[in-house]
Amino acid sequence: MSKKQTNGLIVAAVIFVIVGVISVISNALSSKVSKNSGATDIEAMMESLYGTGNQALMDMPTTEDFIAVVPIEGTIQASAGESSLYGATDTYNHDMLMEYVNLLIKNDSNKGIILRLNTPGGTVYEADELYLKLMEYKEKTGRPIWAYMESQCCSGGVYLAAAAGEQYANRITTTGSIGVIMSTYDMSGLYEKLGIKEVNIVSSKNKDMGTAAKPMTSEQKAIYQSFVDEYYNRFVEIVATGRNMSVDEVKALADGRIYTATQAVENGLIDGIKSSEEFDAYVKEQSGVDKFYKPASTPNPWSELFGMVSETKEKSESEVLVELMNNLGSGVPMYYAEPYGK
C-alpha cells in the first residue's frame, strides 16, 4: 500500500471517529431534552454554543437613526423546540421577532419598521400575536410601518401586512388567500383494511373529535366551522381596517383565492408595485433615514454541525408516523395558503 493510500485511510478513519462522537453527543443531548422539558442546564449550554435571539439582535444601533427590517420568512408558527438544538428548520423565528419588536419600542434611534414578507402564512395564534405587537409598536411610538411583499405573501402574511400604513409588492408577487383552514384526515377506511381500531376512553362524545380513526359527525364539523368562521371574520376586519375598506368589500375578495400583484393593486389590497431597490429608495425618501438594520442571520458553526448530524440520524417508525400526521393535518386553525404546484 502506497504512502498516499495509507494517509487517506488515516484521514477517513479520523473523520469517521469524529462524526461518530458528535452523533453520540447530539443523540444524548436531544434525548435528555425530550425526556425533561425543564432541562434548563442543557438548554443554557446549547445557547452558549450557538446563540439565541438575543445574540442575533446584539448589533442593533442605539446611537444612529435607523429603519428596522423585520423579516417574515417561511411558515408563521411557534418557534421550534427540539430543532433549536440543531438550528431552526425554517427561517421564521417567532420568539426572536416578538423580542425584536419589543426592543424597537424602547429604542429611540429606531425611526420605523419595514416588514419584508415572503411567506405562505401560518398559524392563527402566532400571526395574531405578532400583529398585535406591531400595532402596539405603532401606538406607543407613533412611528411608521411599511410592508414589502416579495415572492409570496399569502394569508397570514396579508394579516401581518395589514399592520403597515403602506403596502407594496414586487411585480411577480403572489398574494391574497385571505381565509382560514383547519385540516384533519379521516383514515377510518384505511384503519379498517389494516385491522387497526383506535380505542379512546372519553368523558363526552366530542372529546375525541378530529381523530383520524373515526369519521367526523355533522355536529363536530359544525363545531370546527364555528372556529373557522370566527377567525375568518376577524381576518376580514383586520384587512378592512388596514386597507381603509369596508368589510363587505374585503369579503368579496376574501374567498381564499390568490392574486397577482397587479390584481392586488386593482382591488385595493396593496398600494403599488415596486422593485426591491425602488421600495428601499422610497422608504429612505419618506423617512429621511438611510440606514437599514436587519437581525444577524449567519448561522453559528455549532448550529450547522449539529444540524448536519441530526439530518443523518435515522428516524424511528414512531417519528415517521408523527411527522406524517403533522403534515397531513393537525387540526390547528391556520391563516395559510396551501402550497401550489406540488
VEXFI-867898 format. One record per residue: residue number from 1; residue in one letter; x, z, y of N, C-alpha, C in turn. Coordinates in steps of 0.1 Angstrom, whole numbers. Layout:
BEGIN
  seq  type   n_c1   n_c3   n_c2  ca_c1  ca_c3  ca_c2   c_c1   c_c3   c_c2
  NUM     A      X      Z      Y      X      Z      Y      X      Z      Y
...
//
This chain:
BEGIN
  seq  type   n_c1   n_c3   n_c2  ca_c1  ca_c3  ca_c2   c_c1   c_c3   c_c2
    1     M      8      0    -12      0      0      0      9      0     13
    2     S      6     -9     22     14    -10     34     12      2     43
    3     K     21      3     53     20     14     62      8     13     71
    4     K      4      1     75     -8     -2     83    -21      3     76
    5     Q    -21     -1     63    -33      3     55    -34     18     53
    6     T    -23     25     51    -22     39     50    -27     46     63
    7     N    -22     41     74    -27     47     87    -41     45     89
    8     G    -46     33     85    -61     30     86    -69     40     78
    9     L    -65     43     66    -72     52     58    -72     66     63
   10     I    -61     70     69    -60     83     75    -69     84     87
   11     V    -70     74     96    -79     74    107    -93     75    103
   12     A    -96     67     93   -110     67     88   -114     80     82
   13     A   -105     87     75   -108    100     69   -110    110     80
   14     V   -102    110     91   -103    119    102   -117    117    108
   15     I   -121    105    111   -133    102    117   -145    107    109
   16     F   -144    105     95   -154    110     86   -156    125     87
   17     V   -144    132     87   -145    146     87   -151    151    100
   18     I   -147    145    112   -153    149    125   -168    147    125
   19     V   -172    135    121   -187    133    121   -194    142    112
   20     G   -188    145    100   -194    155     91   -196    169     97
   21     V   -185    173    104   -186    187    110   -196    187    121
   22     I   -197    177    130   -206    176    140   -220    176    135
   23     S   -222    168    124   -236    168    118   -240    181    113
   24     V   -231    189    106   -234    202    101   -238    211    113
   25     I   -230    211    124   -232    219    135   -246    216    142
   26     S   -249    203    144   -261    199    151   -273    203    142
   27     N   -272    201    129   -283    204    120   -286    219    120
   28     A   -275    227    120   -277    241    120   -283    246    133
   29     L   -279    240    144   -284    244    157   -299    240    159
   30     S   -302    228    155   -316    224    156   -325    232    146
   31     S   -320    235    135   -328    243    125   -331    257    131
   32     K   -321    263    137   -323    277    143   -333    276    154
   33     V   -332    266    163   -341    265    174   -355    263    169
   34     S   -357    254    159   -370    251    154   -377    263    147
   35     K   -369    272    141   -374    283    135   -376    295    144
   36     N   -370    294    156   -371    305    165   -372    300    179
   37     S   -384    298    184   -386    292    197   -381    301    208
   38     G   -378    313    206   -372    322    216   -357    323    215
   39     A   -351    314    209   -336    314    207   -330    311    220
   40     T   -331    319    230   -325    316    243   -310    315    243
   41     D   -303    322    234   -289    322    234   -284    308    230
   42     I   -291    301    221   -287    288    217   -290    278    228
   43     E   -302    280    234   -306    271    245   -296    272    256
   44     A   -292    284    259   -283    286    270   -269    279    267
   45     M   -265    280    254   -252    274    251   -253    259    252
   46     M   -265    253    247   -266    239    248   -267    234    263
   47     E   -274    242    271   -275    239    285   -261    238    292
   48     S   -253    248    288   -239    248    294   -231    236    289
   49     L   -234    230    277   -227    219    272   -230    206    279
   50     Y   -244    204    282   -247    191    287   -256    191    299
   51     G   -259    203    304   -266    204    317   -281    204    316
   52     T   -287    207    327   -302    208    328   -306    201    341
   53     G   -319    202    343   -324    195    355   -318    200    368
   54     N   -315    214    368   -308    219    380   -295    212    383
   55     Q   -287    209    373   -274    203    375   -276    188    379
   56     A   -287    182    375   -290    168    379   -293    168    394
   57     L   -296    179    400   -300    179    414   -290    186    423
   58     M   -278    189    417   -268    197    424   -263    190    436
   59     D   -262    177    436   -256    170    447   -266    165    458
   60     M   -278    172    458   -288    168    468   -283    172    482
   61     P   -284    163    492   -279    166    505   -287    178    511
   62     T   -279    185    519   -286    197    526   -283    196    541
   63     T   -273    188    546   -270    187    560   -272    174    566
   64     E   -275    164    558   -276    150    562   -290    145    559
   65     D   -297    139    569   -310    134    566   -311    124    555
   66     F   -321    124    547   -322    115    535   -336    113    531
   67     I   -339    102    524   -351     99    518   -349    101    503
   68     A   -358    109    496   -356    112    482   -363    102    474
   69     V   -356     96    464   -362     87    454   -366     95    442
   70     V   -379     95    439   -384    102    427   -387     92    417
   71     P   -379     91    406   -381     81    396   -392     85    386
   72     I   -402     77    384   -413     79    374   -411     67    364
   73     E   -403     70    354   -399     60    344   -402     64    330
   74     G   -409     55    323   -413     58    309   -426     65    309
   75     T   -430     70    297   -443     76    295   -443     90    302
   76     I   -453     93    310   -455    105    316   -460    115    306
   77     Q   -452    126    304   -455    135    293   -447    148    295
   78     A   -450    158    287   -443    171    288   -429    169    285
   79     S   -420    176    291   -405    175    288   -403    178    273
   80     A   -393    170    268   -390    171    253   -386    185    250
   81     G   -389    189    237   -385    202    232   -372    201    224
   82     E   -374    198    211   -363    197    202   -353    186    206
   83     S   -359    175    212   -350    164    215   -341    167    227
   84     S   -344    178    234   -335    182    245   -321    186    240
   85     L   -320    190    228   -307    193    222   -298    181    222
   86     Y   -303    170    221   -295    158    219   -296    148    231
   87     G   -304    152    241   -307    142    252   -321    137    250
   88     A   -328    135    261   -342    131    260   -343    117    254
   89     T   -354    115    246   -356    102    240   -363     93    250
   90     D   -368     98    260   -375     90    271   -369     93    284
   91     T   -370     84    294   -363     87    307   -371     96    316
   92     Y   -384     98    313   -392    107    321   -389    122    318
   93     N   -387    130    328   -384    144    327   -393    152    336
   94     H   -404    156    330   -414    163    339   -409    175    345
   95     D   -403    184    338   -398    197    344   -388    194    355
   96     M   -379    185    353   -370    182    364   -377    176    376
   97     L   -387    168    375   -394    162    386   -402    172    394
   98     M   -408    182    386   -415    192    393   -406    201    401
   99     E   -394    204    396   -384    212    403   -379    204    415
  100     Y   -376    192    413   -371    183    423   -380    183    435
  101     V   -393    181    434   -403    181    445   -403    195    451
  102     N   -403    206    443   -402    219    449   -390    221    458
  103     L   -378    216    454   -366    217    462   -368    209    475
  104     L   -374    197    474   -376    189    486   -385    196    496
  105     I   -395    203    491   -403    210    501   -395    220    509
  106     K   -385    226    503   -377    236    510   -365    230    518
  107     N   -363    217    516   -351    211    522   -354    204    535
  108     D   -350    209    546   -353    204    559   -346    190    562
  109     S   -335    187    554   -328    174    556   -336    163    549
  110     N   -345    166    541   -354    155    535   -364    151    545
  111     K   -366    138    546   -375    132    555   -386    123    549
  112     G   -387    124    536   -397    116    529   -394    113    515
  113     I   -404    108    507   -402    105    493   -406     91    490
  114     I   -398     85    482   -401     72    476   -404     74    461
  115     L   -416     71    457   -420     71    442   -416     57    437
  116     R   -406     57    428   -403     44    421   -409     45    407
  117     L   -419     36    405   -427     38    393   -425     26    384
  118     N   -421     29    371   -420     19    361   -426     26    348
  119     T   -439     27    347   -445     35    336   -458     29    331
  120     P   -461     31    318   -475     27    313   -485     38    316
  121     G   -481     49    322   -489     61    323   -486     72    313
  122     G   -495     81    310   -492     91    301   -503    102    300
  123     T   -499    114    297   -509    124    295   -516    129    308
  124     V   -528    132    307   -536    136    318   -530    149    325
  125     Y   -527    159    317   -522    171    323   -510    169    332
  126     E   -499    163    327   -487    161    334   -489    152    346
  127     A   -497    141    345   -499    132    356   -506    140    367
  128     D   -516    148    364   -523    156    374   -514    167    380
  129     E   -506    173    372   -498    184    377   -488    178    387
  130     L   -481    167    384   -472    161    394   -479    156    406
  131     Y   -491    150    404   -498    145    416   -501    157    425
  132     L   -506    168    420   -509    180    429   -496    185    436
  133     K   -485    184    429   -472    189    435   -468    179    447
  134     L   -471    166    445   -468    157    455   -477    159    467
  135     M   -490    162    465   -499    165    475   -495    178    483
  136     E   -490    187    475   -485    200    481   -474    197    491
  137     Y   -465    188    486   -453    184    494   -458    178    508
  138     K   -468    169    507   -473    163    519   -480    173    529
  139     E   -487    182    523   -494    192    531   -485    202    537
  140     K   -475    206    530   -465    217    535   -455    211    545
  141     T   -451    198    543   -440    193    551   -445    183    561
  142     G   -456    176    559   -461    166    568   -452    153    567
  143     R   -444    152    557   -435    141    555   -442    130    547
  144     P   -438    117    549   -445    106    542   -440    104    528
  145     I   -449     98    520   -445     93    507   -449     79    506
  146     W   -439     71    501   -441     57    498   -441     54    483
  147     A   -448     45    478   -447     41    463   -443     27    462
  148     Y   -434     25    452   -430     11    449   -431      9    434
  149     M   -439      0    430   -442     -3    416   -432    -14    411
  150     E   -425    -11    400   -415    -20    395   -422    -29    384
  151     S   -416    -30    373   -421    -39    362   -436    -36    358
  152     Q   -438    -23    357   -451    -18    352   -455     -5    359
  153     C   -467     -4    364   -472      8    370   -487      9    366
  154     C   -490     14    355   -504     14    350   -509     28    348
  155     S   -522     29    348   -530     42    345   -524     54    352
  156     G   -517     63    345   -512     75    351   -502     72    362
  157     G   -496     60    362   -487     56    373   -495     53    386
  158     V   -507     47    384   -516     45    395   -521     58    401
  159     Y   -523     67    392   -528     81    396   -517     87    405
  160     L   -504     87    401   -494     93    409   -492     85    422
  161     A   -493     72    421   -491     63    433   -501     67    444
  162     A   -513     72    440   -523     75    449   -519     86    459
  163     A   -508     93    456   -503    104    465   -496     98    477
  164     A   -492     85    476   -484     79    486   -493     73    497
  165     G   -488     74    509   -495     68    521   -496     53    520
  166     E   -485     47    515   -484     32    514   -479     29    500
  167     Q   -484     18    494   -480     14    480   -477     -1    481
  168     Y   -465     -4    475   -461    -18    474   -456    -21    460
  169     A   -456    -33    456   -452    -37    443   -443    -50    443
  170     N   -436    -51    432   -428    -63    430   -438    -74    427
  171     R   -435    -87    429   -445    -97    427   -448    -99    412
  172     I   -440    -94    403   -442    -96    389   -447    -83    383
  173     T   -451    -73    391   -456    -60    386   -469    -62    379
  174     T   -471    -54    368   -484    -52    361   -489    -39    365
  175     T   -501    -38    370   -507    -25    374   -521    -24    370
  176     G   -528    -14    374   -542    -12    371   -544     -3    358
  177     S   -552     -8    349   -555      0    337   -560     14    341
  178     I   -569     14    351   -575     27    356   -585     32    345
  179     G   -582     43    339   -591     48    329   -585     59    320
  180     V   -592     63    310   -588     74    302   -590     70    287
  181     I   -580     74    279   -582     72    265   -578     84    257
  182     M   -586     87    246   -583     97    236   -583     90    223
  183     S   -572     91    216   -571     83    203   -570     93    191
  184     T   -577     89    181   -576     96    168   -579     85    157
  185     Y   -577     88    144   -579     79    134   -588     85    123
  186     D   -596     76    117   -604     80    105   -598     74     93
  187     M   -591     83     86   -584     78     74   -591     83     61
  188     S   -603     87     62   -610     92     51   -611     83     39
  189     G   -613     70     42   -613     60     32   -600     59     24
  190     L   -589     59     32   -576     59     25   -573     71     17
  191     Y   -577     83     22   -576     96     15   -583     95      2
  192     E   -595     89      2   -603     88    -10   -597     80    -21
  193     K   -591     69    -16   -584     60    -26   -572     66    -32
  194     L   -565     75    -24   -553     82    -29   -556     95    -36
  195     G   -569     98    -36   -572    111    -43   -569    123    -35
  196     I   -568    122    -21   -565    133    -13   -577    138     -6
  197     K   -579    151     -6   -590    157      1   -585    169     10
  198     E   -588    167     23   -584    178     32   -595    189     32
  199     V   -590    202     30   -599    213     30   -596    222     42
  200     N   -606    223     51   -605    232     62   -615    243     62
  201     I   -610    255     63   -619    267     64   -621    269     79
  202     V   -634    267     84   -636    267     98   -647    277    102
  203     S   -646    281    115   -656    291    120   -669    284    124
  204     S   -669    271    126   -681    264    130   -679    249    128
  205     K   -690    242    128   -689    228    123   -680    219    131
  206     N   -677    222    144   -669    213    152   -655    217    153
  207     K   -651    228    146   -638    233    148   -627    223    143
  208     D   -630    215    133   -620    206    128   -623    191    132
  209     M   -631    190    143   -634    176    147   -621    169    152
  210     G   -621    156    149   -609    148    152   -599    147    141
  211     T   -601    154    130   -592    153    119   -593    139    113
  212     A   -582    134    108   -581    120    103   -588    119     89
  213     A   -590    131     83   -596    131     69   -611    130     69
  214     K   -618    131     80   -632    130     80   -637    121     91
  215     P   -648    114     88   -654    106     99   -660    115    110
  216     M   -659    111    122   -664    119    133   -679    117    134
  217     T   -686    128    137   -701    128    138   -704    123    152
  218     S   -717    119    154   -722    115    167   -720    126    178
  219     E   -723    138    173   -721    149    182   -707    151    187
  220     Q   -698    150    177   -684    151    181   -679    140    190
  221     K   -683    128    187   -680    117    196   -685    120    211
  222     A   -697    125    212   -702    129    225   -694    139    232
  223     I   -689    149    224   -680    159    230   -668    153    236
  224     Y   -661    145    228   -649    138    233   -652    129    245
  225     Q   -663    122    244   -667    113    255   -669    121    268
  226     S   -674    133    267   -676    142    279   -662    145    286
  227     F   -652    146    278   -638    149    283   -634    136    291
  228     V   -635    125    284   -631    112    290   -638    109    303
  229     D   -651    111    303   -659    108    315   -655    117    327
  230     E   -652    130    324   -648    139    335   -635    135    340
  231     Y   -625    132    332   -612    129    337   -612    115    343
  232     Y   -621    106    338   -622     93    345   -627     94    359
  233     N   -638    102    360   -644    104    374   -634    110    384
  234     R   -625    119    379   -615    125    388   -605    114    391
  235     F   -601    106    382   -591     95    384   -597     86    395
  236     V   -609     82    394   -616     73    403   -616     79    417
  237     E   -619     91    418   -620     98    431   -606     99    438
  238     I   -596    101    430   -582    102    435   -578     88    440
  239     V   -580     78    433   -577     64    437   -585     61    450
  240     A   -598     64    450   -606     61    462   -601     68    474
  241     T   -597     81    473   -591     88    484   -578     82    489
  242     G   -569     79    479   -556     74    482   -556     60    488
  243     R   -567     52    485   -567     38    490   -578     37    501
  244     N   -584     48    505   -595     47    515   -606     37    511
  245     M   -610     38    498   -621     30    493   -632     39    489
  246     S   -644     34    486   -655     42    481   -653     43    466
  247     V   -660     53    460   -660     55    446   -665     43    439
  248     D   -676     37    444   -682     25    438   -673     13    438
  249     E   -665     12    449   -655      1    450   -645      2    439
  250     V   -640     14    437   -630     17    427   -635     15    413
  251     K   -647     20    411   -653     19    397   -655      4    393
  252     A   -658     -4    403   -659    -19    400   -646    -25    395
  253     L   -635    -18    398   -622    -23    394   -616    -15    382
  254     A   -622     -4    380   -616      6    370   -623      5    357
  255     D   -623     -7    350   -628     -8    337   -617     -9    326
  256     G   -605     -5    330   -594     -4    321   -585    -17    321
  257     R   -590    -27    329   -582    -39    329   -569    -38    337
  258     I   -559    -46    334   -547    -47    342   -548    -58    352
  259     Y   -539    -56    363   -539    -66    374   -525    -70    377
  260     T   -524    -83    382   -511    -87    387   -510    -81    401
  261     A   -498    -82    407   -496    -77    420   -504    -84    430
  262     T   -506    -97    429   -514   -105    438   -529   -100    437
  263     Q   -533    -98    425   -547    -94    423   -549    -80    429
  264     A   -539    -71    427   -540    -58    432   -541    -58    447
  265     V   -533    -66    454   -534    -68    469   -548    -72    473
  266     E   -553    -83    466   -566    -88    469   -578    -78    467
  267     N   -576    -69    458   -586    -59    455   -584    -46    462
  268     G   -574    -45    471   -571    -33    479   -564    -22    472
  269     L   -559    -24    460   -552    -14    452   -538    -11    457
  270     I   -532    -20    464   -518    -18    469   -518    -25    483
  271     D   -508    -21    491   -507    -26    505   -500    -40    506
  272     G   -492    -43    496   -484    -56    498   -474    -58    486
  273     I   -468    -69    487   -458    -73    477   -444    -74    484
  274     K   -434    -68    479   -421    -68    484   -411    -68    473
  275     S   -399    -74    475   -388    -72    465   -383    -58    467
  276     S   -375    -54    458   -369    -40    459   -361    -39    471
  277     E   -353    -49    475   -345    -49    487   -353    -48    499
  278     E   -364    -56    499   -373    -57    511   -380    -43    513
  279     F   -384    -37    502   -390    -24    503   -381    -14    508
  280     D   -369    -13    503   -359     -3    508   -356     -5    523
  281     A   -355    -18    527   -353    -20    541   -365    -16    550
  282     Y   -377    -18    544   -389    -14    552   -389      1    553
  283     V   -386      9    543   -387     23    544   -376     28    554
  284     K   -364     22    554   -354     26    563   -359     24    578
  285     E   -365     12    580   -370      9    593   -381     19    597
  286     Q   -390     22    588   -401     31    592   -397     45    594
  287     S   -387     50    586   -383     64    587   -372     66    596
  288     G   -364     56    599   -352     57    607   -341     64    600
  289     V   -342     65    586   -332     72    578   -326     61    568
  290     D   -312     61    568   -306     51    560   -301     56    546
  291     K   -300     69    545   -295     75    532   -307     77    522
  292     F   -305     72    510   -314     75    499   -307     84    489
  293     Y   -315     93    483   -309    102    473   -317    101    460
  294     K   -311    100    449   -317    100    436   -310    110    427
  295     P   -317    117    418   -310    127    409   -301    120    400
  296     A   -290    127    397   -280    122    388   -286    118    374
  297     S   -283    106    369   -289    102    356   -278     99    346
  298     T   -265    101    349   -255     98    340   -255    108    329
  299     P   -257    105    316   -258    115    305   -244    121    303
  300     N   -245    134    300   -233    141    296   -228    137    283
  301     P   -214    135    281   -209    131    268   -214    139    256
  302     W   -215    152    258   -220    160    247   -234    156    243
  303     S   -243    153    253   -256    149    250   -256    136    242
  304     E   -247    126    246   -247    113    239   -242    115    225
  305     L   -232    124    223   -226    127    210   -236    133    200
  306     F   -243    143    205   -253    149    196   -265    140    194
  307     G   -268    131    204   -279    122    202   -275    112    191
  308     M   -263    107    191   -259     97    180   -260    103    166
  309     V   -256    116    166   -256    123    153   -271    125    148
  310     S   -280    128    157   -294    131    154   -300    118    149
  311     E   -296    107    155   -302     94    151   -298     90    137
  312     T   -287     94    133   -282     90    119   -287    100    109
  313     K   -292    111    113   -297    121    103   -310    115     96
  314     E   -310    116     83   -322    111     76   -334    120     78
  315     K   -346    114     80   -357    122     82   -364    126     69
  316     S   -370    138     69   -377    142     57   -390    135     56
  317     E   -397    136     45   -410    130     44   -420    136     53
  318     S   -419    149     55   -429    156     65   -426    151     79
  319     E   -414    149     83   -411    144     96   -416    130     98
  320     V   -415    122     88   -420    108     89   -435    108     91
  321     L   -442    117     83   -457    118     84   -461    123     98
  322     V   -454    133    103   -458    139    116   -456    128    127
  323     E   -445    121    126   -442    110    136   -453     99    135
  324     L   -457     96    123   -467     86    121   -480     90    128
  325     M   -484    103    125   -497    108    131   -496    109    146
  326     N   -484    112    152   -483    113    166   -484     99    172
  327     N   -479     89    165   -480     76    170   -494     70    169
  328     L   -501     74    158   -515     69    156   -525     74    166
  329     G   -524     87    169   -533     93    178   -534    108    177
  330     S   -531    115    188   -531    129    188   -543    136    193
  331     G   -553    128    198   -565    133    204   -563    139    218
  332     V   -551    138    224   -548    143    237   -553    132    247
  333     P   -560    137    257   -565    127    268   -554    122    276
  334     M   -554    108    278   -543    102    285   -547     92    295
  335     Y   -540     92    306   -541     80    316   -530     71    311
  336     Y   -534     62    302   -523     54    296   -528     40    293
  337     A   -519     30    295   -522     16    292   -516     13    278
  338     E   -524      9    269   -519      6    256   -509     -6    257
  339     P   -498     -5    250   -487    -15    251   -493    -29    247
  340     Y   -490    -39    255   -494    -52    252   -483    -60    247
  341     G   -486    -70    239   -475    -79    233   -469    -73    221
  342     K   -475    -62    215   -470    -56    203   -480    -56    192
//
